[in-house]
């Protein structure tokens, strides 16, 4: 359990830094960011698998491919939402993914929901409505992008659980990065913007932080029940809001924080109830 929590904290820190660089590089097209985010991670993951003589193709190829495609869609939409939303708001809205994961789990994993969980889901969605209705920084486009990204993230959680320990976590990541590198690379050919100066360094770092974030998140979910480790990931919201305020001069009103508090509070409460 301690290892799972440690893995999730490492994952959260890595993703927070990656998100900050994505926001800073918002002048670069979305699929170009996907390509750079993925190719370095793909090289790292493939090298690791070859060095440790782990079969690259894995054991559950259909599930691994489905997880990769769902992850690619989620990541692409999430990156695009940064162009329309403050970084902390985008990250917070993506965290409604556990609601979608819970719904998917009912149909795909035959799990049951407690009646009180619906109350917490409504609480989280009330936070979304407050953000959209009272926060002038939340655009319709950004909201649509990040909510759809959350839906696919929820599906990713379910697919990781289905894969379980049947495949090495780096195999899971490698499938994701392979699909993202190939598809992102093909699409960005037609909309390429030449990076300048420090852009190259930051683009190269996306894959480094993304790789460690993805690997340790996968390790955490495989090492302990989702409802135990998932709440730790919400610390990413605190990190990214702080980054947004001090680096990007993002402004958050009372209504912004109320909406974010309802979202995170509803999701954490749901996780604790499900655990009990």
C-alpha angles and dihedrals in degrees: 000000000000090000091051092053092046091050091051093050091052089048092050094050092048094049092047091058092044091051091051091054091046089054091048090051095052089128088069117085115259099244091047087058089048090053095050091041090055109036097063091046090048091054092048094048095045092048091050093050094048093046092051093040093238114157106256095208093056128205104276102047099166093050091044091052093047090050090050094050093046090048092049093052091047094048094047094051092044093053090048091052090062088071090062106031140050109263095244092049093049092050092046094050091049088060092074083081092101088064090058089042090055091051092048090048090058092058102030103033098028092236122157128229124220115232092242090059089069088057090055091047089054089049091055093046089049086059090053091051092049091051092050096043101042107022110082090195092068111089127196091241094050092046093051092048097049096042090053089046088053092053091056091043088057089053090050091056091053093047091050089053091049090051090048115158093332090102134035112259092238089055088055091050093044093057090051093049093046093055092043093049095049098042095037090047094050094048097045091055088077095047105033122159116191110240117232131213113313090014088084093054093047093045090052091050092055091075093046096054092036092052095053092041092052096043095049093044090053091046091051094051091046094047099052141010114290094237091059101050101029096078090060089063090065089076084079087074091059092048095048095045089053090048090048093051098044101033106028100026092237115178123220122191129200089266091051092056092042091054093046091047092052092049096049094037093052093048095046091047090050091051093051093047091049090050092054 
